[in-house]
């Protein structure tokens, strides 16, 4: 019997809500069914294993965090520069912090993948695809820097978001200003 893609999305979104609220230990097929308001057994029909469920959640996070073309269009009209990279990264950080449940769910998935080889394989593929897409975008846009700068920006952004969403440094700071400083220190004009 063919699977309903809308139902799969509904289950993934419910799973992300459970994961963000209860952590990886609270995420079960039954908890996903309950959160989605569906009969018991529905999630296990769509995602046979826990790793398959967790992997699908990783994919769904990236779908839900996808950029808005209406925001990207005016940025794409500008001349490539470090300041343009700053604005792109501001938009990334804004999206990640505006949807804290998705960022927290992704951190949970990454921690769980460190303990589950099957999930590690699935999530590594998803993260690698995301990174490759970011590098391709960066290069095609003619932005300064290359794959190594994009990798460094990933590390910096993830640390900044983690600090914002969990007990952090304990000092208040302007996220936009810190983001701009990170980009300017990591990316140089060619």
C-alpha positions as CSV (number, residue, x, y, z in Angstrom):
1,X,0.0,0.0,0.0
2,X,1.5,3.4,-1.0
3,X,2.3,5.7,1.8
4,X,0.6,9.1,2.2
5,X,3.3,11.8,2.0
6,X,1.2,14.3,3.9
7,X,0.8,11.7,6.7
8,X,4.5,11.2,6.7
9,X,5.1,14.9,7.1
10,X,2.5,15.1,9.9
11,X,4.2,12.3,11.7
12,X,7.7,13.9,11.3
13,X,6.4,17.2,12.6
14,X,4.8,15.5,15.6
15,X,8.1,13.7,16.1
16,X,10.0,16.9,16.1
17,X,7.7,18.4,18.7
18,X,8.2,15.3,20.9
19,X,12.0,15.4,20.4
20,X,12.3,19.1,21.2
21,X,10.1,18.8,24.3
22,X,11.1,15.4,25.7
23,X,14.5,14.7,24.2
24,X,15.6,11.5,22.4
25,X,14.6,9.3,25.4
26,X,11.0,10.5,25.2
27,X,10.7,9.9,21.5
28,X,8.9,6.7,20.7
29,X,6.6,5.6,17.9
30,X,3.8,5.6,20.4
31,X,4.6,9.2,21.6
32,X,4.7,10.4,17.9
33,X,1.3,8.8,17.3
34,X,-0.2,10.5,20.3
35,X,1.3,13.9,19.4
36,X,0.0,13.6,15.8
37,X,-3.4,12.5,17.1
38,X,-3.2,9.3,15.1
39,X,-4.0,5.6,16.0
40,X,-1.3,3.6,17.7
41,X,1.0,1.9,15.2
42,X,0.8,4.6,12.5
43,X,4.3,5.9,13.0
44,X,5.8,2.4,13.0
45,X,4.0,1.7,9.7
46,X,5.8,4.7,8.2
47,X,9.1,4.4,10.0
48,X,9.9,0.7,10.8
49,X,12.8,1.4,13.1
50,X,13.8,4.0,15.6
51,X,16.7,5.0,13.4
52,X,14.4,5.4,10.4
53,X,12.2,7.7,12.5
54,X,15.1,9.7,13.8
55,X,16.6,10.0,10.3
56,X,13.3,11.2,8.9
57,X,13.2,13.9,11.6
58,X,16.6,15.1,10.5
59,X,15.4,15.5,6.9
60,X,12.3,17.3,8.0
61,X,14.3,19.8,10.1
62,X,16.1,20.9,6.9
63,X,12.8,21.1,5.0
64,X,11.3,23.3,7.6
65,X,14.3,25.5,7.9
66,X,14.6,26.1,4.2
67,X,15.1,29.8,3.3
68,X,12.4,31.9,1.8
69,X,13.1,32.8,-1.8
70,X,11.5,36.2,-1.2
71,X,14.2,37.0,1.3
72,X,17.0,35.6,-0.8
73,X,16.1,37.4,-4.0
74,X,17.1,40.9,-3.0
75,X,20.3,39.5,-1.5
76,X,21.2,37.7,-4.7
77,X,21.0,41.0,-6.6
78,X,23.9,42.5,-4.6
79,X,27.6,42.3,-5.4
80,X,29.4,39.5,-3.7
81,X,31.3,40.7,-0.6
82,X,32.0,39.8,3.0
83,X,29.1,42.2,4.0
84,X,26.8,40.1,1.8
85,X,28.0,37.0,3.6
86,X,27.3,38.7,6.9
87,X,23.7,39.3,5.7
88,X,23.2,35.7,4.5
89,X,24.5,34.4,7.8
90,X,22.3,36.8,9.8
91,X,19.4,35.3,7.9
92,X,20.5,31.8,8.8
93,X,20.9,32.6,12.5
94,X,17.6,34.3,12.5
95,X,15.9,31.2,11.0
96,X,17.6,28.9,13.5
97,X,16.6,31.1,16.5
98,X,13.1,31.8,15.3
99,X,12.4,28.0,15.3
100,X,14.2,26.9,18.5
101,X,12.3,23.6,18.6
102,X,13.9,22.7,15.3
103,X,17.4,23.7,16.4
104,X,17.1,21.8,19.7
105,X,15.7,18.8,17.9
106,X,18.8,18.8,15.6
107,X,21.1,19.0,18.5
108,X,19.3,16.1,20.1
109,X,19.6,14.1,16.9
110,X,23.3,14.7,16.6
111,X,23.9,13.6,20.2
112,X,21.8,10.5,19.7
113,X,23.7,9.7,16.4
114,X,26.9,9.6,18.4
115,X,25.5,6.6,20.2
116,X,23.6,4.9,17.4
117,X,25.6,3.8,14.3
118,X,22.5,3.4,12.1
119,X,21.3,6.9,12.9
120,X,24.8,8.2,12.5
121,X,24.9,6.9,8.9
122,X,21.5,8.4,8.1
123,X,22.1,11.8,9.8
124,X,25.6,12.1,8.4
125,X,24.2,11.8,4.9
126,X,21.6,14.5,5.6
127,X,24.1,16.8,7.2
128,X,26.6,16.3,4.3
129,X,24.0,17.1,1.7
130,X,23.1,20.3,3.6
131,X,26.8,21.3,3.8
132,X,27.3,20.5,0.1
133,X,24.3,22.6,-0.8
134,X,25.6,25.5,1.3
135,X,29.1,25.2,-0.4
136,X,27.5,25.1,-3.8
137,X,25.3,28.1,-3.1
138,X,28.3,30.0,-1.7
139,X,30.5,29.3,-4.7
140,X,27.7,29.9,-7.3
141,X,26.9,33.2,-5.7
142,X,30.6,34.2,-6.1
143,X,30.9,34.9,-2.4
144,X,34.4,35.3,-0.9
145,X,35.8,32.1,0.6
146,X,35.4,28.5,-0.2
147,X,34.3,25.2,1.4
148,X,36.7,25.7,4.3
149,X,35.2,29.1,5.2
150,X,31.7,27.6,4.9
151,X,32.7,24.8,7.2
152,X,34.1,27.3,9.8
153,X,30.9,29.3,9.5
154,X,28.9,26.2,10.2
155,X,31.0,25.6,13.4
156,X,30.6,29.2,14.5
157,X,26.8,29.3,13.8
158,X,26.2,26.0,15.6
159,X,28.1,27.2,18.6
160,X,26.2,30.5,18.7
161,X,22.8,28.9,18.4
162,X,23.7,26.3,21.1
163,X,24.8,29.2,23.4
164,X,21.5,31.0,22.7
165,X,19.2,28.0,23.3
166,X,21.0,26.3,26.3
167,X,22.7,27.6,29.4
168,X,25.5,29.6,27.8
169,X,28.2,32.0,28.6
170,X,26.0,33.8,31.1
171,X,26.5,37.2,29.6
172,X,24.1,39.0,27.4
173,X,25.3,39.9,24.0
174,X,23.9,41.3,20.7
175,X,23.5,38.2,18.5
176,X,23.6,40.3,15.3
177,X,26.8,42.0,16.3
178,X,28.4,38.7,17.3
179,X,27.3,37.1,14.0
180,X,28.8,39.9,12.0
181,X,32.1,39.7,13.9
182,X,32.3,35.9,13.4
183,X,31.8,36.3,9.6
184,X,34.2,39.1,9.3
185,X,36.9,37.2,11.1
186,X,36.3,33.9,9.3
187,X,35.8,35.2,5.7
188,X,38.2,37.6,4.0
189,X,37.8,39.4,0.6
190,X,39.7,37.6,-2.1
